[in-house]
Amino acid sequence: MNEVRGASVLITGCQVADAERDALLEDAAMWVVDGTIRAVGPEDRVLDQVGEEAPGDRPPVLPADGGTVMPGLFNMHTHLSLALPGPLGAQIAAMNAHELALYMADGARRSLLCGVTTVRCVAESDHADFALRAAIQAGRALGPRIFTAGQGLVCTGGHGHEHSSTLQCDGADGFRRGVRTQVRAGADLIKVMISGGIAGEHESIDTRQLTSDELAAVISTAHAWNRKVTAHAGPAPVIREAVALGLDCVEHGYQLDVETVEAMAAAGCALVPTLGVSRCGEFFDELGVPRWMQERALGAGPRHVKSYRMALDAGVAVMLGSDLPPFWTIDGTNATAWEYGLMAEYGAGPRGALAAATTVPAAWLGAEDRLGTVAPGKEADLLVVDGDPLTDASVVRRVSTVLQQGRVVTGGPR
């Protein structure tokens, strides 16, 4: 089945914002044709263009009532099959393949309704993410567009080895085979665990987990297949080594230092800081996460923020990723909007958070020609919000309408 084509719509009475604009475009309108933005600008000009190019075939009108149209959000660290230690995690881990697929599909739907129009999955169970991606593309399921790494690669007993969201490998040849296994399944990128983390009881955040030849094998093999590599990583020394080998992105980066962030900036290696994972006591309590994990995670918070600020100061490209399920309710909003606010609060500011959730991820994924901004030729993955995202990061808590390829999925006439 071919990918479902987008809809046509005329959005009127709006303002427009994206990370490439210096200020709001006011008194604007937007014309979307077959899911792609045909025109955006002052309302009278857009209406004239519609009249000239589509006389007698006026598209459905969506009045924005003064709301701001902005790009849909990217969440670059997503696990739709996340199963943390604790009672809820045990329930998820015990699901059979059919139950898991339906659970993930529900999470994808809920994520889209929050305004997350693109996700990057970075270790999902049993390759169910590939089936979900295909179902969304074909219109059989509702959810964000998915870029996925398939299973994360780990050493025997490494971070996340307990779950089918990872593939245990050993030795350079084993990790090469692991990369090729994910590519064969359809992976868009490769995820590798190169250190311990907060969720492994028998490790610490700074536990190194791959040898130099294993690390080199992952990166060189992935690059040979034109796939980028992102690494779950906490400590600076192993990150620095991975960056020298060509690593494309760091997840978490709990314990960065100046030398490492400068190396990342120079090499064009991005950071997905997942700030919320070291300050989400409310989430951990709700899931029944054990005390040892809560103490490790929350105890990492101060150093985590310091590392993030170092990266910003060095000019590292940062991208939004929640690690928590994108839709999960926390602090009166969803986890994606909460992470967006943390990124702004701890140094990026509203405009930086907007870029981290739109243009920077689009570029990393090689999709900047079709996603990430509000401009002619871009796909109409859009949000209508109350306020100006260039000056107020809280607007993503106030999403009134979500459009996916021009189709209204929530907040307006379908």
LUMDREN-419148 format. One record per residue (C-alpha): x, y, z; residue number from 1; residue in three letters. Coordinates in Angstrom, 1 decimal. Layout:
N
       u       v       w    n  res
       X       Y       Z  NUM  ALA
...
***
This chain:
414
       u       v       w    n  res
     0.0     0.0     0.0    1  MET
     1.3     3.4    -0.9    2  ASN
     1.9     6.2     1.6    3  GLU
    -1.3     8.1     2.3    4  VAL
    -1.3    11.5     0.6    5  ARG
    -1.9    14.6     2.6    6  GLY
    -5.0    16.9     2.6    7  ALA
    -5.6    20.4     1.3    8  SER
    -6.6    23.2     3.5    9  VAL
    -6.5    27.0     3.8   10  LEU
    -5.5    28.3     7.2   11  ILE
    -6.6    31.9     7.8   12  THR
    -6.4    34.4    10.6   13  GLY
    -3.1    33.2    11.9   14  CYS
     0.4    34.2    12.9   15  GLN
     3.4    32.2    11.7   16  VAL
     6.6    31.3    13.6   17  ALA
     9.6    29.0    13.1   18  ASP
    13.2    28.9    14.2   19  ALA
    14.4    30.6    11.0   20  GLU
    12.2    33.7    11.5   21  ARG
    13.3    36.7    13.6   22  ASP
     9.8    37.6    14.6   23  ALA
     6.2    36.5    14.2   24  LEU
     4.6    36.9    10.7   25  LEU
     1.3    38.5    11.7   26  GLU
    -2.0    38.7     9.9   27  ASP
    -1.1    35.7     7.8   28  ALA
    -2.6    32.8     6.0   29  ALA
    -1.4    29.4     4.7   30  MET
    -2.4    27.3     1.7   31  TRP
    -1.7    23.6     1.9   32  VAL
    -2.2    21.4    -1.2   33  VAL
    -2.0    17.6    -0.9   34  ASP
    -0.2    17.8     2.4   35  GLY
     2.5    20.3     1.2   36  THR
     2.6    24.0     2.0   37  ILE
     1.9    25.9    -1.3   38  ARG
     1.9    29.4     0.1   39  ALA
     2.4    31.2     3.4   40  VAL
     2.4    35.0     3.9   41  GLY
     0.2    38.0     4.5   42  PRO
    -3.4    36.8     4.3   43  GLU
    -4.5    39.0     1.3   44  ASP
    -1.6    37.8    -0.8   45  ARG
    -2.3    34.1     0.0   46  VAL
    -6.0    34.5    -0.8   47  LEU
    -5.1    36.2    -4.1   48  ASP
    -2.8    33.3    -5.0   49  GLN
    -5.6    30.8    -4.2   50  VAL
    -8.0    32.7    -6.3   51  GLY
    -5.5    32.8    -9.2   52  GLU
    -4.4    29.1    -9.0   53  GLU
    -7.5    27.4    -7.8   54  ALA
   -10.5    29.4    -9.1   55  PRO
   -13.8    27.7    -8.3   56  GLY
   -12.0    25.1    -6.2   57  ASP
   -11.5    26.8    -2.9   58  ARG
   -10.1    24.4    -0.3   59  PRO
   -11.7    23.8     3.1   60  PRO
   -10.9    26.7     5.5   61  VAL
    -9.5    26.3     9.0   62  LEU
    -9.7    29.6    10.9   63  PRO
    -6.8    29.9    13.3   64  ALA
    -8.6    32.7    15.3   65  ASP
    -5.3    34.6    15.9   66  GLY
    -3.4    31.5    16.9   67  GLY
     0.2    30.9    15.9   68  THR
     1.1    28.2    13.3   69  VAL
     4.5    26.6    14.0   70  MET
     6.2    23.4    12.9   71  PRO
     5.2    20.1    14.6   72  GLY
     7.5    18.9    17.3   73  LEU
    10.3    16.3    17.0   74  PHE
    11.0    14.0    19.9   75  ASN
    14.5    12.5    19.2   76  MET
    14.7    10.1    22.1   77  HIS
    11.6     7.9    22.2   78  THR
    10.9     4.4    23.4   79  HIS
     7.3     3.5    22.7   80  LEU
     8.0     0.1    24.3   81  SER
     9.7     1.5    27.4   82  LEU
     9.8    -1.0    30.3   83  ALA
    11.6     0.5    33.3   84  LEU
    12.2    -1.5    36.5   85  PRO
     9.0    -1.6    38.5   86  GLY
     5.4    -3.0    38.3   87  PRO
     4.3    -1.2    35.2   88  LEU
     7.6    -2.0    33.4   89  GLY
     7.1    -5.7    34.3   90  ALA
     3.6    -5.6    32.8   91  GLN
     5.0    -4.2    29.5   92  ILE
     7.9    -6.6    29.4   93  ALA
     5.4    -9.5    29.8   94  ALA
     3.3    -8.5    26.8   95  MET
     3.2   -10.8    23.9   96  ASN
     4.0    -9.5    20.4   97  ALA
     0.4    -8.6    19.6   98  HIS
    -0.2    -6.8    22.9   99  GLU
     3.0    -4.9    22.5  100  LEU
     2.2    -3.7    19.0  101  ALA
    -1.2    -2.4    20.2  102  LEU
     0.4    -0.7    23.2  103  TYR
     3.0     1.0    21.0  104  MET
     0.3     2.1    18.5  105  ALA
    -1.7     3.7    21.3  106  ASP
     1.5     5.5    22.5  107  GLY
     2.1     6.8    19.0  108  ALA
    -1.4     8.1    18.7  109  ARG
    -1.2     9.9    22.0  110  ARG
     2.1    11.4    21.1  111  SER
     0.7    12.8    17.9  112  LEU
    -2.2    14.3    19.7  113  LEU
     0.2    16.2    21.9  114  CYS
     1.8    17.8    18.9  115  GLY
     4.7    15.4    18.3  116  VAL
     4.6    14.9    14.6  117  THR
     8.0    13.1    14.2  118  THR
     9.8    10.7    16.6  119  VAL
    13.2     9.1    16.5  120  ARG
    12.9     5.7    18.2  121  CYS
    16.2     4.6    19.9  122  VAL
    15.7     1.0    20.9  123  ALA
    12.3    -0.7    20.6  124  GLU
    11.2    -4.2    21.5  125  SER
    11.0    -7.1    19.0  126  ASP
    11.3    -4.8    15.9  127  HIS
     7.6    -3.9    16.4  128  ALA
     8.6    -0.3    15.5  129  ASP
     9.1    -1.3    11.9  130  PHE
     5.5    -2.6    11.7  131  ALA
     4.2     0.5    13.4  132  LEU
     6.1     2.7    11.0  133  ARG
     4.6     1.0     8.0  134  ALA
     1.1     1.1     9.5  135  ALA
     1.4     4.9    10.1  136  ILE
     2.8     5.5     6.6  137  GLN
    -0.1     3.5     5.1  138  ALA
    -2.8     5.2     7.1  139  GLY
    -3.7     2.1     9.1  140  ARG
    -2.6     3.7    12.4  141  ALA
    -2.4     7.2    13.7  142  LEU
     0.9     8.5    14.9  143  GLY
     4.0    10.6    14.2  144  PRO
     6.3     9.9    11.3  145  ARG
     8.9     7.4    12.7  146  ILE
    12.7     7.3    12.2  147  PHE
    14.0     4.3    14.1  148  THR
    17.2     2.5    15.1  149  ALA
    15.4    -0.8    15.7  150  GLY
    17.1    -2.6    18.6  151  GLN
    19.9    -0.9    20.5  152  GLY
    23.3    -2.6    20.4  153  LEU
    24.8    -3.6    23.7  154  VAL
    27.6    -5.8    25.0  155  CYS
    26.6    -9.0    26.9  156  THR
    25.1    -7.8    30.1  157  GLY
    25.3    -4.2    29.0  158  GLY
    22.9    -1.3    29.5  159  HIS
    19.3    -2.5    28.7  160  GLY
    20.3    -6.1    28.0  161  HIS
    17.3    -7.4    30.0  162  GLU
    14.8    -6.5    27.2  163  HIS
    14.2    -7.4    23.6  164  SER
    14.7    -3.7    22.7  165  SER
    18.4    -4.5    22.6  166  THR
    20.6    -7.0    20.8  167  LEU
    23.6    -8.3    22.7  168  GLN
    26.9    -8.4    20.8  169  CYS
    30.5    -9.1    21.6  170  ASP
    33.7    -8.3    19.7  171  GLY
    34.2    -6.2    16.6  172  ALA
    32.7    -8.8    14.3  173  ASP
    29.7    -9.3    16.6  174  GLY
    28.9    -5.5    16.6  175  PHE
    29.3    -5.4    12.8  176  ARG
    26.8    -8.1    12.6  177  ARG
    24.5    -6.2    15.0  178  GLY
    24.6    -3.1    12.8  179  VAL
    23.9    -5.1     9.7  180  ARG
    21.0    -6.9    11.4  181  THR
    19.3    -3.6    12.2  182  GLN
    19.9    -2.2     8.7  183  VAL
    18.5    -5.4     7.2  184  ARG
    15.3    -4.9     9.3  185  ALA
    15.0    -1.3     8.0  186  GLY
    16.7     0.9    10.5  187  ALA
    17.2     4.6     9.7  188  ASP
    20.0     4.9    12.2  189  LEU
    22.0     2.9    14.7  190  ILE
    21.9     3.1    18.5  191  LYS
    24.7     1.7    20.6  192  VAL
    25.1     1.7    24.4  193  MET
    28.7     2.6    25.2  194  ILE
    28.4     3.2    29.0  195  SER
    26.1     2.4    31.9  196  GLY
    23.1     4.5    32.8  197  GLY
    20.5     5.1    35.4  198  ILE
    18.4     2.0    34.8  199  ALA
    21.0    -0.7    35.1  200  GLY
    21.2    -2.1    38.7  201  GLU
    24.6    -3.7    38.3  202  HIS
    26.3    -0.8    36.6  203  GLU
    27.0     2.9    37.1  204  SER
    26.6     5.8    34.8  205  ILE
    30.3     5.9    34.1  206  ASP
    30.8     2.2    33.5  207  THR
    32.5     1.8    30.1  208  ARG
    30.8    -1.0    28.1  209  GLN
    32.5    -1.3    24.7  210  LEU
    36.2    -1.8    23.8  211  THR
    37.8     0.5    21.3  212  SER
    37.6    -2.0    18.5  213  ASP
    33.9    -2.7    19.1  214  GLU
    33.2     1.0    19.1  215  LEU
    35.1     1.6    15.9  216  ALA
    33.3    -1.4    14.3  217  ALA
    29.9     0.0    15.0  218  VAL
    30.6     3.5    13.7  219  ILE
    32.5     2.4    10.6  220  SER
    30.0    -0.2     9.6  221  THR
    27.0     2.1    10.1  222  ALA
    28.7     4.8     8.1  223  HIS
    29.5     2.4     5.3  224  ALA
    25.7     1.7     5.1  225  TRP
    25.0     5.5     5.2  226  ASN
    23.5     5.3     8.7  227  ARG
    24.3     7.8    11.5  228  LYS
    25.1     6.5    14.9  229  VAL
    23.9     7.7    18.2  230  THR
    25.2     6.5    21.5  231  ALA
    23.7     6.1    25.0  232  HIS
    26.6     7.6    26.9  233  ALA
    27.3     9.3    30.3  234  GLY
    31.0     9.8    30.9  235  PRO
    33.3    12.2    29.1  236  ALA
    36.3     9.9    28.3  237  PRO
    34.4     7.3    26.3  238  VAL
    32.3    10.0    24.5  239  ILE
    35.5    11.8    23.5  240  ARG
    36.9     8.6    22.0  241  GLU
    33.6     7.9    20.2  242  ALA
    33.5    11.4    18.8  243  VAL
    37.1    11.0    17.4  244  ALA
    35.9     7.8    15.7  245  LEU
    33.0     9.7    14.0  246  GLY
    30.0     9.4    16.4  247  LEU
    27.1    11.5    15.2  248  ASP
    25.1    12.0    18.4  249  CYS
    25.2    11.6    22.1  250  VAL
    22.2    10.6    24.2  251  GLU
    22.1    12.0    27.8  252  HIS
    25.7    13.1    28.2  253  GLY
    25.4    13.1    32.0  254  TYR
    29.1    13.8    32.8  255  GLN
    30.5    15.9    30.0  256  LEU
    33.5    18.2    30.3  257  ASP
    34.9    21.2    28.4  258  VAL
    37.3    19.2    26.3  259  GLU
    34.6    16.8    25.3  260  THR
    32.0    19.3    24.3  261  VAL
    34.5    21.3    22.3  262  GLU
    35.4    18.1    20.5  263  ALA
    31.7    17.4    19.8  264  MET
    31.2    20.9    18.5  265  ALA
    34.2    20.7    16.2  266  ALA
    33.1    17.3    14.8  267  ALA
    29.4    18.2    14.4  268  GLY
    28.3    15.6    17.0  269  CYS
    24.9    16.5    18.4  270  ALA
    23.5    16.1    21.9  271  LEU
    20.1    14.9    23.0  272  VAL
    20.3    15.8    26.7  273  PRO
    17.1    14.2    28.0  274  THR
    17.1    16.6    30.9  275  LEU
    13.9    15.3    32.4  276  GLY
    15.2    11.8    33.2  277  VAL
    17.3    13.2    36.1  278  SER
    14.5    15.3    37.6  279  ARG
    11.3    13.2    37.1  280  CYS
    10.5    11.9    40.6  281  GLY
     6.8    12.3    39.9  282  GLU
     7.1     9.9    36.9  283  PHE
     9.2     7.4    38.8  284  PHE
     6.7     7.3    41.6  285  ASP
     3.8     6.7    39.3  286  GLU
     5.6     3.8    37.6  287  LEU
     6.8     2.3    40.9  288  GLY
    10.5     2.6    39.9  289  VAL
    12.7     1.2    42.7  290  PRO
    14.5     3.5    45.1  291  ARG
    18.0     2.6    43.9  292  TRP
    17.2     3.9    40.4  293  MET
    15.4     7.0    41.6  294  GLN
    18.4     7.9    43.8  295  GLU
    20.8     7.4    40.9  296  ARG
    18.7     9.3    38.4  297  ALA
    17.8    12.3    40.6  298  LEU
    21.3    12.4    42.1  299  GLY
    22.7    12.9    38.6  300  ALA
    20.6    16.1    38.0  301  GLY
    23.1    18.9    39.0  302  PRO
    25.9    17.5    36.9  303  ARG
    23.5    16.7    34.1  304  HIS
    22.5    20.4    33.8  305  VAL
    26.1    21.5    34.1  306  LYS
    27.0    19.2    31.2  307  SER
    24.1    20.6    29.1  308  TYR
    25.1    24.2    29.7  309  ARG
    28.7    23.3    28.7  310  MET
    27.5    21.9    25.5  311  ALA
    25.4    25.0    24.7  312  LEU
    28.4    27.3    25.5  313  ASP
    30.6    25.2    23.2  314  ALA
    28.1    25.5    20.3  315  GLY
    27.1    21.8    20.2  316  VAL
    23.8    21.2    18.3  317  ALA
    21.2    20.2    20.8  318  VAL
    18.0    18.3    20.1  319  MET
    14.9    17.6    22.1  320  LEU
    14.3    14.1    23.4  321  GLY
    12.3    13.2    26.4  322  SER
    13.2     9.5    27.0  323  ASP
    10.0     9.5    29.0  324  LEU
     7.0     8.5    26.8  325  PRO
     6.3    11.6    24.7  326  PRO
     2.7    11.8    25.8  327  PHE
     3.1    11.1    29.5  328  TRP
     1.5    13.6    31.8  329  THR
     4.0    15.3    34.1  330  ILE
     4.0    18.8    35.7  331  ASP
     0.6    19.5    34.2  332  GLY
     1.6    18.9    30.6  333  THR
     3.0    16.1    28.4  334  ASN
     6.6    14.9    28.7  335  ALA
     7.7    16.5    25.3  336  THR
     6.4    19.9    26.3  337  ALA
     8.0    19.5    29.7  338  TRP
    11.4    18.7    28.2  339  GLU
    11.0    21.6    25.8  340  TYR
    10.6    23.9    28.8  341  GLY
    13.6    22.5    30.6  342  LEU
    15.8    23.0    27.6  343  MET
    14.7    26.7    27.5  344  ALA
    15.0    27.2    31.2  345  GLU
    18.4    25.7    31.6  346  TYR
    20.1    27.7    28.9  347  GLY
    18.6    27.5    25.4  348  ALA
    15.9    30.0    25.8  349  GLY
    12.6    29.9    23.9  350  PRO
    14.1    30.3    20.5  351  ARG
    16.8    27.7    21.2  352  GLY
    14.2    25.2    22.4  353  ALA
    12.2    25.8    19.3  354  LEU
    15.2    25.0    17.1  355  ALA
    16.0    22.0    19.2  356  ALA
    12.5    20.6    18.6  357  ALA
    12.3    21.4    14.9  358  THR
    15.1    22.6    12.6  359  THR
    18.0    20.9    14.3  360  VAL
    16.4    17.4    14.3  361  PRO
    15.2    17.8    10.8  362  ALA
    18.7    18.6     9.6  363  ALA
    20.2    15.7    11.7  364  TRP
    17.7    13.3    10.1  365  LEU
    18.5    14.6     6.6  366  GLY
    14.9    15.8     6.3  367  ALA
    15.4    19.6     6.3  368  GLU
    14.2    19.9     2.8  369  ASP
    10.7    18.8     3.8  370  ARG
    10.3    19.2     7.6  371  LEU
    11.1    21.6    10.4  372  GLY
    10.0    25.0     9.2  373  THR
     6.8    26.7     7.9  374  VAL
     7.6    27.5     4.3  375  ALA
     6.4    26.7     0.7  376  PRO
     7.5    23.2    -0.3  377  GLY
     7.6    21.8     3.2  378  LYS
     5.2    19.1     4.4  379  GLU
     2.3    20.5     6.5  380  ALA
     3.1    18.9     9.9  381  ASP
     1.9    21.9    11.9  382  LEU
     0.6    23.0    15.2  383  LEU
    -1.6    25.9    16.2  384  VAL
    -0.6    27.3    19.5  385  VAL
    -1.6    30.3    21.7  386  ASP
     1.3    32.7    21.9  387  GLY
     4.8    33.3    20.4  388  ASP
     7.2    30.4    20.5  389  PRO
    10.1    32.8    19.7  390  LEU
     9.7    34.5    23.1  391  THR
     7.6    32.0    25.2  392  ASP
     8.6    28.3    25.6  393  ALA
     5.3    27.5    27.4  394  SER
     3.3    27.8    24.1  395  VAL
     3.8    24.1    23.4  396  VAL
     1.7    23.4    26.5  397  ARG
    -1.2    25.2    24.7  398  ARG
    -1.6    23.3    21.4  399  VAL
    -5.1    23.8    20.0  400  SER
    -4.7    22.1    16.7  401  THR
    -2.4    19.4    15.2  402  VAL
    -2.1    18.9    11.5  403  LEU
    -0.3    16.0     9.9  404  GLN
     0.4    16.5     6.2  405  GLN
    -2.4    19.0     6.1  406  GLY
    -4.9    16.7     7.8  407  ARG
    -6.4    18.0    11.1  408  VAL
    -5.9    15.2    13.6  409  VAL
    -7.1    17.1    16.7  410  THR
    -8.5    20.5    17.5  411  GLY
   -10.5    21.3    14.4  412  GLY
   -12.8    20.0    11.6  413  PRO
   -11.5    16.8    10.0  414  ARG
***
